[in-house]
C-alpha cells in the first residue's frame, strides 16, 4: 500500500475548524438538515472530517446550459420534493436565457487521514450505491479529500426567453419525475448512513462528548 505524509497535527486542527463551521452553518440555515445524521456519524470517526455536502436538491436555473456557472441565476432551490405551484410560479416571470429544472443526488466531501483509510471508505460508499465516488486530492495538511456521489441527476429545459418548451399543462409529469429522482437520492443517502454507522471505527472522544452535550445522540442511532 503506498504511503503519503499526512501531518497529523495540521489535519487535526482542520478537523476541529470544520466541526465548528458545521454548527455555524446549521445555525444560520446554510446546512441542509437532512445531512446532519450522516455528518455526525462521519465526524465521530477519528480518521474523518466532513466538508461541503448536499443531501440532493432540485434547482431551477436561468442559464444558457444546465451546467453553466458564469452568467447563471438560480431562481429556485429546494432540498425537498417540490409542488406544481413552485414551478408554475416561475412561468409568470421573464426568462433571460433558458430556464432549466435540475435534480442532483447527494454529494458528500470528506477528508481522511490516510490513503489506506480512504480506499476503505470508497469501497463502502460504492457498495452503498455511490458509484461515481473518488479521490479529489491529497495534501499533507488537508488529508485525502474524497467526493462521495451517486451519479443521480436530471435536467429538463422548461422555457427559453421567447417560448415555453414544456407547456404548463404538462408540468405535472416533470415535477413528479423530479421528485421521484430526488427521493431515490435520499434513499441512497440513508443507505450510506446505515453502512457507515454499522462499521467498526475508532471513536473521536472529543466529538462524541460534543454530540452528547448537544443532546443529539438519538440522531446517531448507535
DOTI-165960 format. One record per atom (N, C-alpha, C): residue number from 1; residue in three letters; chain; atom name; z, y, x. Coordinates in steps of 0.2 Angstrom, whole numbers, plus 2048, in hexadecimal, padded with zeros to 3 digits. Layout:
N
(NUM ala A CA (Z Y X))
...
END
This chain:
222
(1 unk A N (800 7FA 804))
(1 unk A CA (800 800 800))
(1 unk A C (800 806 804))
(2 unk A N (7FB 80B 804))
(2 unk A CA (7FB 811 808))
(2 unk A C (801 815 806))
(3 unk A N (803 819 80B))
(3 unk A CA (809 81D 80A))
(3 unk A C (807 825 80B))
(4 unk A N (80B 829 808))
(4 unk A CA (80A 830 808))
(4 unk A C (811 833 80A))
(5 unk A N (811 839 80D))
(5 unk A CA (817 83C 80F))
(5 unk A C (819 841 809))
(6 unk A N (81D 83F 805))
(6 unk A CA (820 843 7FF))
(6 unk A C (826 846 802))
(7 unk A N (827 84D 802))
(7 unk A CA (82D 850 804))
(7 unk A C (832 84F 7FE))
(8 unk A N (837 84B 7FE))
(8 unk A CA (83B 849 7F9))
(8 unk A C (83F 84F 7F6))
(9 unk A N (842 853 7FB))
(9 unk A CA (846 859 7F9))
(9 unk A C (841 85E 7F5))
(10 unk A N (83B 860 7F8))
(10 unk A CA (837 864 7F4))
(10 unk A C (835 862 7ED))
(11 unk A N (833 85B 7ED))
(11 unk A CA (831 858 7E7))
(11 unk A C (837 859 7E2))
(12 unk A N (83D 857 7E4))
(12 unk A CA (843 858 7E0))
(12 unk A C (844 85F 7DD))
(13 unk A N (843 864 7E1))
(13 unk A CA (844 86B 7DF))
(13 unk A C (83F 86C 7D9))
(14 unk A N (839 86A 7DA))
(14 unk A CA (834 86B 7D5))
(14 unk A C (835 867 7CF))
(15 unk A N (838 861 7CF))
(15 unk A CA (83A 85E 7C9))
(15 unk A C (83F 862 7C5))
(16 unk A N (844 865 7C9))
(16 unk A CA (849 869 7C5))
(16 unk A C (846 86F 7C2))
(17 unk A N (841 872 7C5))
(17 unk A CA (83E 878 7C3))
(17 unk A C (83A 876 7BC))
(18 unk A N (836 871 7BC))
(18 unk A CA (832 86F 7B7))
(18 unk A C (837 86D 7B1))
(19 unk A N (83C 86A 7B2))
(19 unk A CA (841 868 7AD))
(19 unk A C (844 86E 7AA))
(20 unk A N (845 873 7AE))
(20 unk A CA (848 87A 7AA))
(20 unk A C (842 87D 7A6))
(21 unk A N (83C 87D 7A9))
(21 unk A CA (836 880 7A5))
(21 unk A C (835 87C 79F))
(22 unk A N (836 875 79F))
(22 unk A CA (835 872 798))
(22 unk A C (83A 875 793))
(23 unk A N (840 876 794))
(23 unk A CA (844 879 78F))
(23 unk A C (843 880 78D))
(24 unk A N (840 884 792))
(24 unk A CA (83E 88B 791))
(24 unk A C (838 88B 78C))
(25 unk A N (833 886 78D))
(25 unk A CA (82D 885 789))
(25 unk A C (82F 883 782))
(26 unk A N (834 87F 782))
(26 unk A CA (836 87D 77B))
(26 unk A C (83A 882 777))
(27 unk A N (83D 886 77B))
(27 unk A CA (841 88C 777))
(27 unk A C (83C 891 775))
(28 unk A N (837 893 778))
(28 unk A CA (832 898 776))
(28 unk A C (82D 895 772))
(29 unk A N (82D 88E 770))
(29 unk A CA (828 88B 76C))
(29 unk A C (821 889 76F))
(30 unk A N (821 88A 776))
(30 unk A CA (81B 888 779))
(30 unk A C (81A 880 77A))
(31 unk A N (820 87D 77A))
(31 unk A CA (820 875 77B))
(31 unk A C (81E 872 774))
(32 unk A N (819 86D 775))
(32 unk A CA (817 869 76F))
(32 unk A C (81D 864 76E))
(33 unk A N (821 865 768))
(33 unk A CA (827 861 767))
(33 unk A C (826 85A 766))
(34 unk A N (820 858 765))
(34 unk A CA (81E 851 764))
(34 unk A C (81F 84D 76B))
(35 unk A N (81F 851 770))
(35 unk A CA (81F 84E 777))
(35 unk A C (826 84D 779))
(36 unk A N (82B 850 776))
(36 unk A CA (832 850 779))
(36 unk A C (835 849 77B))
(37 unk A N (834 844 776))
(37 unk A CA (837 83E 778))
(37 unk A C (834 83B 77E))
(38 unk A N (82D 83B 77F))
(38 unk A CA (82A 838 785))
(38 unk A C (82B 83C 78B))
(39 unk A N (82C 843 78A))
(39 unk A CA (82E 847 790))
(39 unk A C (835 845 793))
(40 unk A N (839 844 78E))
(40 unk A CA (840 842 790))
(40 unk A C (840 83C 794))
(41 unk A N (83D 837 791))
(41 unk A CA (83D 830 794))
(41 unk A C (83A 830 79B))
(42 unk A N (834 834 79C))
(42 unk A CA (831 835 7A2))
(42 unk A C (836 838 7A7))
(43 unk A N (839 83E 7A5))
(43 unk A CA (83D 842 7AA))
(43 unk A C (843 83E 7AC))
(44 unk A N (845 839 7A7))
(44 unk A CA (84B 835 7A9))
(44 unk A C (84A 831 7AF))
(45 unk A N (844 82F 7B0))
(45 unk A CA (842 82B 7B6))
(45 unk A C (843 830 7BC))
(46 unk A N (847 82E 7C1))
(46 unk A CA (848 832 7C7))
(46 unk A C (842 833 7CB))
(47 unk A N (83D 82F 7CA))
(47 unk A CA (837 82F 7CE))
(47 unk A C (831 833 7CB))
(48 unk A N (833 836 7C5))
(48 unk A CA (82D 83A 7C1))
(48 unk A C (830 841 7BF))
(49 unk A N (82B 846 7BF))
(49 unk A CA (82D 84C 7BB))
(49 unk A C (826 84D 7B7))
(50 unk A N (827 850 7B1))
(50 unk A CA (821 852 7AD))
(50 unk A C (81F 859 7AE))
(51 unk A N (819 85A 7AD))
(51 unk A CA (815 861 7AD))
(51 unk A C (812 863 7A7))
(52 unk A N (80D 866 7A7))
(52 unk A CA (80A 868 7A0))
(52 unk A C (807 862 79C))
(53 unk A N (808 862 796))
(53 unk A CA (806 85C 792))
(53 unk A C (805 85E 78B))
(54 unk A N (801 85A 787))
(54 unk A CA (800 85B 780))
(54 unk A C (800 855 77C))
(55 unk A N (802 855 776))
(55 unk A CA (803 84E 772))
(55 unk A C (7FC 84D 76F))
(56 unk A N (7F7 851 76F))
(56 unk A CA (7F1 851 76C))
(56 unk A C (7F1 857 767))
(57 unk A N (7EB 85A 766))
(57 unk A CA (7EA 85F 761))
(57 unk A C (7E3 860 75E))
(58 unk A N (7E3 864 759))
(58 unk A CA (7DD 866 756))
(58 unk A C (7DC 86E 757))
(59 unk A N (7D6 870 75A))
(59 unk A CA (7D5 877 75B))
(59 unk A C (7CE 878 758))
(60 unk A N (7CD 87F 757))
(60 unk A CA (7C7 882 755))
(60 unk A C (7C5 887 75A))
(61 unk A N (7C0 887 75D))
(61 unk A CA (7BE 88C 762))
(61 unk A C (7B8 88F 760))
(62 unk A N (7B7 896 762))
(62 unk A CA (7B1 89A 761))
(62 unk A C (7AE 89A 768))
(63 unk A N (7A9 896 76A))
(63 unk A CA (7A7 895 771))
(63 unk A C (7A0 893 770))
(64 unk A N (79C 894 776))
(64 unk A CA (795 891 776))
(64 unk A C (795 889 776))
(65 unk A N (79A 886 77A))
(65 unk A CA (79A 87F 77A))
(65 unk A C (7A2 87D 779))
(66 unk A N (7A3 877 777))
(66 unk A CA (7AA 875 776))
(66 unk A C (7AE 875 77C))
(67 unk A N (7AB 874 782))
(67 unk A CA (7AF 874 788))
(67 unk A C (7AF 87A 78C))
(68 unk A N (7AC 87F 789))
(68 unk A CA (7AC 886 78C))
(68 unk A C (7B3 889 78D))
(69 unk A N (7B4 88C 793))
(69 unk A CA (7BA 88F 794))
(69 unk A C (7BA 897 795))
(70 unk A N (7B4 899 797))
(70 unk A CA (7B3 8A0 797))
(70 unk A C (7B0 8A2 791))
(71 unk A N (7B1 8A8 78E))
(71 unk A CA (7AF 8AB 788))
(71 unk A C (7B0 8A6 782))
(72 unk A N (7B6 8A4 782))
(72 unk A CA (7B8 89F 77D))
(72 unk A C (7BF 8A2 779))
(73 unk A N (7BF 8A2 773))
(73 unk A CA (7C4 8A4 76F))
(73 unk A C (7C7 89E 76B))
(74 unk A N (7CD 89C 76C))
(74 unk A CA (7D0 897 767))
(74 unk A C (7D3 89A 761))
(75 unk A N (7D0 899 75C))
(75 unk A CA (7D1 89C 755))
(75 unk A C (7D6 898 751))
(76 unk A N (7D7 892 753))
(76 unk A CA (7DC 88D 74F))
(76 unk A C (7DE 888 754))
(77 unk A N (7E5 886 753))
(77 unk A CA (7E7 881 757))
(77 unk A C (7ED 87E 753))
(78 unk A N (7EE 877 753))
(78 unk A CA (7F3 874 750))
(78 unk A C (7F4 86D 753))
(79 unk A N (7FA 86B 754))
(79 unk A CA (7FC 864 757))
(79 unk A C (7FD 85F 752))
(80 unk A N (7FC 861 74C))
(80 unk A CA (7FD 85D 746))
(80 unk A C (7F7 85C 742))
(81 unk A N (7F7 857 73D))
(81 unk A CA (7F1 857 738))
(81 unk A C (7F0 85E 735))
(82 unk A N (7E9 85F 734))
(82 unk A CA (7E8 866 731))
(82 unk A C (7E6 865 72A))
(83 unk A N (7E5 86A 726))
(83 unk A CA (7E3 86A 71F))
(83 unk A C (7DC 86D 71E))
(84 unk A N (7D9 86B 719))
(84 unk A CA (7D2 86E 717))
(84 unk A C (7D2 876 717))
(85 unk A N (7D8 878 714))
(85 unk A CA (7D8 880 714))
(85 unk A C (7D9 883 71B))
(86 unk A N (7DC 880 720))
(86 unk A CA (7DC 882 727))
(86 unk A C (7D5 884 729))
(87 unk A N (7D0 880 728))
(87 unk A CA (7C9 881 72A))
(87 unk A C (7C5 885 726))
(88 unk A N (7C6 884 71F))
(88 unk A CA (7C2 889 71B))
(88 unk A C (7C4 890 71C))
(89 unk A N (7CA 891 71E))
(89 unk A CA (7CC 898 71F))
(89 unk A C (7C8 89B 725))
(90 unk A N (7C6 897 72A))
(90 unk A CA (7C2 899 72F))
(90 unk A C (7BB 89B 72D))
(91 unk A N (7B9 898 728))
(91 unk A CA (7B2 89A 725))
(91 unk A C (7B1 8A1 723))
(92 unk A N (7B7 8A4 721))
(92 unk A CA (7B7 8AB 71F))
(92 unk A C (7B7 8B0 724))
(93 unk A N (7B6 8AE 72B))
(93 unk A CA (7B7 8B2 730))
(93 unk A C (7B0 8B2 734))
(94 unk A N (7AE 8B8 737))
(94 unk A CA (7A8 8B8 73B))
(94 unk A C (7A8 8B3 741))
(95 unk A N (7A3 8B0 743))
(95 unk A CA (7A2 8AC 749))
(95 unk A C (79E 8B0 74F))
(96 unk A N (7A1 8B0 755))
(96 unk A CA (79D 8B4 75A))
(96 unk A C (798 8AF 75D))
(97 unk A N (79A 8A9 75F))
(97 unk A CA (796 8A4 762))
(97 unk A C (794 89E 75E))
(98 unk A N (799 899 75F))
(98 unk A CA (798 893 75A))
(98 unk A C (79F 891 759))
(99 unk A N (7A1 88E 753))
(99 unk A CA (7A7 88C 751))
(99 unk A C (7A8 884 752))
(100 unk A N (7AC 882 756))
(100 unk A CA (7AD 87B 758))
(100 unk A C (7B4 879 756))
(101 unk A N (7B4 873 752))
(101 unk A CA (7BA 870 751))
(101 unk A C (7BB 86A 756))
(102 unk A N (7C0 86A 75A))
(102 unk A CA (7C2 866 75F))
(102 unk A C (7C8 862 75E))
(103 unk A N (7C8 85B 760))
(103 unk A CA (7CE 857 75F))
(103 unk A C (7CF 854 766))
(104 unk A N (7D5 855 769))
(104 unk A CA (7D6 852 770))
(104 unk A C (7DD 84D 76F))
(105 unk A N (7DD 848 772))
(105 unk A CA (7E2 843 772))
(105 unk A C (7E8 846 777))
(106 unk A N (7ED 842 778))
(106 unk A CA (7F3 844 77C))
(106 unk A C (7F1 844 783))
(107 unk A N (7F4 848 787))
(107 unk A CA (7F3 849 78E))
(107 unk A C (7F9 84B 791))
(108 unk A N (7FB 847 796))
(108 unk A CA (802 848 799))
(108 unk A C (801 849 7A1))
(109 unk A N (803 84E 7A4))
(109 unk A CA (803 84F 7AB))
(109 unk A C (80A 84E 7AE))
(110 unk A N (80A 849 7B3))
(110 unk A CA (811 848 7B6))
(110 unk A C (810 848 7BE))
(111 unk A N (816 848 7C1))
(111 unk A CA (816 847 7C8))
(111 unk A C (81B 842 7CA))
(112 unk A N (818 83D 7CE))
(112 unk A CA (81D 838 7D1))
(112 unk A C (81E 839 7D8))
(113 unk A N (823 836 7DB))
(113 unk A CA (825 837 7E2))
(113 unk A C (822 832 7E7))
(114 unk A N (81D 82D 7E5))
(114 unk A CA (81A 828 7E9))
(114 unk A C (814 826 7E6))
(115 unk A N (80F 824 7EB))
(115 unk A CA (809 821 7E8))
(115 unk A C (80A 81B 7E5))
(116 unk A N (80E 817 7E8))
(116 unk A CA (810 810 7E5))
(116 unk A C (812 811 7DD))
(117 unk A N (817 816 7DC))
(117 unk A CA (819 817 7D6))
(117 unk A C (814 819 7D1))
(118 unk A N (810 81E 7D4))
(118 unk A CA (80A 820 7D0))
(118 unk A C (806 81B 7CD))
(119 unk A N (804 816 7D1))
(119 unk A CA (800 811 7CF))
(119 unk A C (803 80C 7CA))
(120 unk A N (80A 80C 7CA))
(120 unk A CA (80D 808 7C5))
(120 unk A C (80D 80C 7BE))
(121 unk A N (80E 812 7BE))
(121 unk A CA (80E 816 7B8))
(121 unk A C (807 816 7B5))
(122 unk A N (802 817 7BA))
(122 unk A CA (7FB 816 7B7))
(122 unk A C (7F9 810 7B4))
(123 unk A N (7FC 80A 7B7))
(123 unk A CA (7FB 804 7B4))
(123 unk A C (7FE 803 7AD))
(124 unk A N (804 806 7AC))
(124 unk A CA (807 806 7A6))
(124 unk A C (804 80A 7A1))
(125 unk A N (801 810 7A3))
(125 unk A CA (7FE 815 79E))
(125 unk A C (7F7 812 79C))
(126 unk A N (7F4 80E 7A0))
(126 unk A CA (7ED 80B 79E))
(126 unk A C (7EF 806 799))
(127 unk A N (7F4 802 79A))
(127 unk A CA (7F6 7FD 795))
(127 unk A C (7F7 800 78F))
(128 unk A N (7FA 806 78E))
(128 unk A CA (7FB 809 788))
(128 unk A C (7F5 80D 785))
(129 unk A N (7EF 80C 788))
(129 unk A CA (7EA 80F 785))
(129 unk A C (7E7 815 788))
(130 unk A N (7EB 817 78E))
(130 unk A CA (7E9 81D 791))
(130 unk A C (7E4 81C 797))
(131 unk A N (7DE 81A 795))
(131 unk A CA (7D9 817 799))
(131 unk A C (7D6 81C 79E))
(132 unk A N (7D6 822 79D))
(132 unk A CA (7D3 827 7A1))
(132 unk A C (7D8 82A 7A6))
(133 unk A N (7DE 827 7A7))
(133 unk A CA (7E3 82A 7AB))
(133 unk A C (7E1 829 7B2))
(134 unk A N (7E4 82E 7B6))
(134 unk A CA (7E2 82D 7BD))
(134 unk A C (7E7 832 7C2))
(135 unk A N (7E6 832 7C8))
(135 unk A CA (7E9 836 7CD))
(135 unk A C (7E5 83D 7CE))
(136 unk A N (7E8 842 7CD))
(136 unk A CA (7E5 849 7CD))
(136 unk A C (7E5 84C 7D5))
(137 unk A N (7EB 84B 7D8))
(137 unk A CA (7EC 84D 7DE))
(137 unk A C (7F2 84A 7E1))
(138 unk A N (7F3 84B 7E8))
(138 unk A CA (7F9 849 7EC))
(138 unk A C (7FB 84E 7F0))
(139 unk A N (801 850 7F0))
(139 unk A CA (804 856 7F4))
(139 unk A C (80B 854 7F6))
(140 unk A N (80C 856 7FD))
(140 unk A CA (813 854 7FF))
(140 unk A C (819 857 7FB))
(141 unk A N (818 85D 7F8))
(141 unk A CA (81E 860 7F5))
(141 unk A C (81D 85F 7ED))
(142 unk A N (817 85F 7EB))
(142 unk A CA (816 85E 7E3))
(142 unk A C (816 857 7E1))
(143 unk A N (815 852 7E6))
(143 unk A CA (814 84B 7E4))
(143 unk A C (80D 849 7E2))
(144 unk A N (80D 843 7DF))
(144 unk A CA (807 840 7DD))
(144 unk A C (806 842 7D6))
(145 unk A N (801 846 7D4))
(145 unk A CA (800 849 7CE))
(145 unk A C (7FC 844 7CA))
(146 unk A N (7FE 842 7C4))
(146 unk A CA (7FA 83D 7C0))
(146 unk A C (7F8 841 7B9))
(147 unk A N (7F2 83F 7B6))
(147 unk A CA (7F0 841 7B0))
(147 unk A C (7F0 83B 7AC))
(148 unk A N (7F4 83B 7A6))
(148 unk A CA (7F4 835 7A2))
(148 unk A C (7F0 837 79B))
(149 unk A N (7EA 834 79A))
(149 unk A CA (7E6 836 794))
(149 unk A C (7E2 831 792))
(150 unk A N (7E1 831 78B))
(150 unk A CA (7DE 82B 787))
(150 unk A C (7D6 82C 787))
(151 unk A N (7D3 831 787))
(151 unk A CA (7CC 832 786))
(151 unk A C (7CB 833 77F))
(152 unk A N (7D0 833 77A))
(152 unk A CA (7CF 835 773))
(152 unk A C (7CD 83C 772))
(153 unk A N (7C7 83D 76F))
(153 unk A CA (7C5 844 76E))
(153 unk A C (7C0 844 768))
(154 unk A N (7BE 84A 765))
(154 unk A CA (7B9 84B 760))
(154 unk A C (7B7 852 761))
(155 unk A N (7B1 854 760))
(155 unk A CA (7AE 85B 760))
(155 unk A C (7A9 85B 75A))
(156 unk A N (7AA 860 756))
(156 unk A CA (7A5 861 750))
(156 unk A C (7A3 868 750))
(157 unk A N (79D 86A 750))
(157 unk A CA (79A 871 74F))
(157 unk A C (79B 872 748))
(158 unk A N (79E 878 746))
(158 unk A CA (79F 879 73F))
(158 unk A C (79A 87F 73D))
(159 unk A N (79A 884 741))
(159 unk A CA (796 88A 73F))
(159 unk A C (793 88D 745))
(160 unk A N (78D 890 745))
(160 unk A CA (78B 895 74A))
(160 unk A C (78C 89C 747))
(161 unk A N (78A 8A1 74B))
(161 unk A CA (78B 8A8 749))
(161 unk A C (787 8AA 743))
(162 unk A N (782 8A6 741))
(162 unk A CA (77D 8A8 73B))
(162 unk A C (77D 8A3 736))
(163 unk A N (780 89D 737))
(163 unk A CA (780 898 731))
(163 unk A C (785 893 732))
(164 unk A N (787 890 72C))
(164 unk A CA (78B 88A 72C))
(164 unk A C (788 884 72E))
(165 unk A N (78A 880 733))
(165 unk A CA (787 87A 735))
(165 unk A C (78A 874 730))
(166 unk A N (791 875 72F))
(166 unk A CA (794 870 72A))
(166 unk A C (796 874 724))
(167 unk A N (793 873 71E))
(167 unk A CA (794 876 718))
(167 unk A C (79B 875 716))
(168 unk A N (79E 87A 712))
(168 unk A CA (7A5 87A 710))
(168 unk A C (7A6 874 70C))
(169 unk A N (7A2 872 708))
(169 unk A CA (7A3 86C 704))
(169 unk A C (7A3 865 707))
(170 unk A N (7A1 866 70E))
(170 unk A CA (7A1 85F 712))
(170 unk A C (7A7 860 717))
(171 unk A N (7AB 865 717))
(171 unk A CA (7B0 866 71C))
(171 unk A C (7B5 860 71C))
(172 unk A N (7B7 85E 716))
(172 unk A CA (7BC 859 715))
(172 unk A C (7BB 853 719))
(173 unk A N (7B5 851 71A))
(173 unk A CA (7B3 84B 71E))
(173 unk A C (7B5 84D 726))
(174 unk A N (7B4 853 728))
(174 unk A CA (7B5 855 72F))
(174 unk A C (7BD 855 730))
(175 unk A N (7C0 858 72B))
(175 unk A CA (7C7 859 72C))
(175 unk A C (7CB 852 72C))
(176 unk A N (7C9 84E 727))
(176 unk A CA (7CC 847 727))
(176 unk A C (7CB 843 72D))
(177 unk A N (7C5 844 730))
(177 unk A CA (7C3 840 736))
(177 unk A C (7C7 843 73C))
(178 unk A N (7C8 849 73C))
(178 unk A CA (7CC 84D 742))
(178 unk A C (7D3 84A 741))
(179 unk A N (7D6 84A 73B))
(179 unk A CA (7DD 848 73B))
(179 unk A C (7DE 841 73D))
(180 unk A N (7D9 83D 73B))
(180 unk A CA (7D9 835 73D))
(180 unk A C (7D9 835 744))
(181 unk A N (7D5 838 748))
(181 unk A CA (7D4 838 74F))
(181 unk A C (7DB 83A 752))
(182 unk A N (7DD 840 750))
(182 unk A CA (7E4 843 752))
(182 unk A C (7E9 83E 752))
(183 unk A N (7EA 83A 74C))
(183 unk A CA (7EF 836 74B))
(183 unk A C (7EE 82F 74F))
(184 unk A N (7E8 82D 751))
(184 unk A CA (7E7 828 756))
(184 unk A C (7EA 82A 75C))
(185 unk A N (7E9 830 75E))
(185 unk A CA (7EC 832 765))
(185 unk A C (7F4 832 764))
(186 unk A N (7F7 834 75F))
(186 unk A CA (7FE 834 75E))
(186 unk A C (801 82D 75E))
(187 unk A N (7FD 828 75C))
(187 unk A CA (7FF 821 75C))
(187 unk A C (7FF 81F 764))
(188 unk A N (7FA 821 768))
(188 unk A CA (7FA 81F 76F))
(188 unk A C (800 823 772))
(189 unk A N (802 829 770))
(189 unk A CA (807 82C 773))
(189 unk A C (80E 828 772))
(190 unk A N (80F 825 76C))
(190 unk A CA (815 821 76B))
(190 unk A C (814 81B 76E))
(191 unk A N (80E 818 76F))
(191 unk A CA (80E 812 773))
(191 unk A C (810 813 77A))
(192 unk A N (80E 818 77D))
(192 unk A CA (810 81A 784))
(192 unk A C (817 81B 784))
(193 unk A N (81A 81E 780))
(193 unk A CA (821 81F 780))
(193 unk A C (825 819 780))
(194 unk A N (823 814 77B))
(194 unk A CA (826 80E 77B))
(194 unk A C (826 80A 781))
(195 unk A N (820 80A 785))
(195 unk A CA (81F 806 78B))
(195 unk A C (824 80A 790))
(196 unk A N (824 810 790))
(196 unk A CA (828 814 795))
(196 unk A C (82F 812 795))
(197 unk A N (832 813 78F))
(197 unk A CA (839 812 78E))
(197 unk A C (83B 80A 78F))
(198 unk A N (837 806 78E))
(198 unk A CA (839 7FF 78E))
(198 unk A C (838 7FC 796))
(199 unk A N (836 800 79A))
(199 unk A CA (835 7FE 7A1))
(199 unk A C (83C 7FF 7A5))
(200 unk A N (83C 7FB 7AA))
(200 unk A CA (842 7FD 7AF))
(200 unk A C (840 803 7B3))
(201 unk A N (845 807 7B4))
(201 unk A CA (844 80D 7B8))
(201 unk A C (84B 80F 7BB))
(202 unk A N (84B 813 7C0))
(202 unk A CA (851 816 7C3))
(202 unk A C (852 81D 7BF))
(203 unk A N (858 81D 7BC))
(203 unk A CA (85A 823 7B8))
(203 unk A C (85C 829 7BC))
(204 unk A N (859 82F 7BB))
(204 unk A CA (85C 835 7BE))
(204 unk A C (862 837 7BA))
(205 unk A N (868 836 7BD))
(205 unk A CA (86E 837 7BA))
(205 unk A C (86F 83F 7B8))
(206 unk A N (86C 843 7BC))
(206 unk A CA (86D 84A 7BA))
(206 unk A C (869 84C 7B4))
(207 unk A N (863 849 7B3))
(207 unk A CA (85F 84A 7AD))
(207 unk A C (863 847 7A7))
(208 unk A N (865 841 7A8))
(208 unk A CA (869 83D 7A3))
(208 unk A C (86E 841 7A0))
(209 unk A N (872 844 7A5))
(209 unk A CA (878 848 7A3))
(209 unk A C (876 84E 79F))
(210 unk A N (870 851 7A1))
(210 unk A CA (86E 857 79D))
(210 unk A C (86B 855 796))
(211 unk A N (868 850 796))
(211 unk A CA (866 84D 78F))
(211 unk A C (86C 84C 78B))
(212 unk A N (871 848 78D))
(212 unk A CA (877 847 789))
(212 unk A C (87A 84E 787))
(213 unk A N (87A 852 78C))
(213 unk A CA (87E 859 78A))
(213 unk A C (87A 85D 785))
(214 unk A N (873 85B 784))
(214 unk A CA (86F 85F 77F))
(214 unk A C (86F 85B 778))
(215 unk A N (873 855 778))
(215 unk A CA (873 851 772))
(215 unk A C (86D 84E 770))
(216 unk A N (868 84C 775))
(216 unk A CA (862 84A 774))
(216 unk A C (861 842 775))
(217 unk A N (866 83F 776))
(217 unk A CA (866 838 778))
(217 unk A C (862 834 773))
(218 unk A N (863 835 76D))
(218 unk A CA (85F 832 767))
(218 unk A C (858 832 768))
(219 unk A N (855 837 76B))
(219 unk A CA (84E 837 76C))
(219 unk A C (84B 832 771))
(220 unk A N (850 830 776))
(220 unk A CA (84E 82B 77B))
(220 unk A C (84D 824 778))
(221 unk A N (852 823 773))
(221 unk A CA (852 81C 770))
(221 unk A C (853 817 775))
(222 unk A N (857 818 77A))
(222 unk A CA (858 813 77F))
(222 unk A C (85E 80F 77E))
END
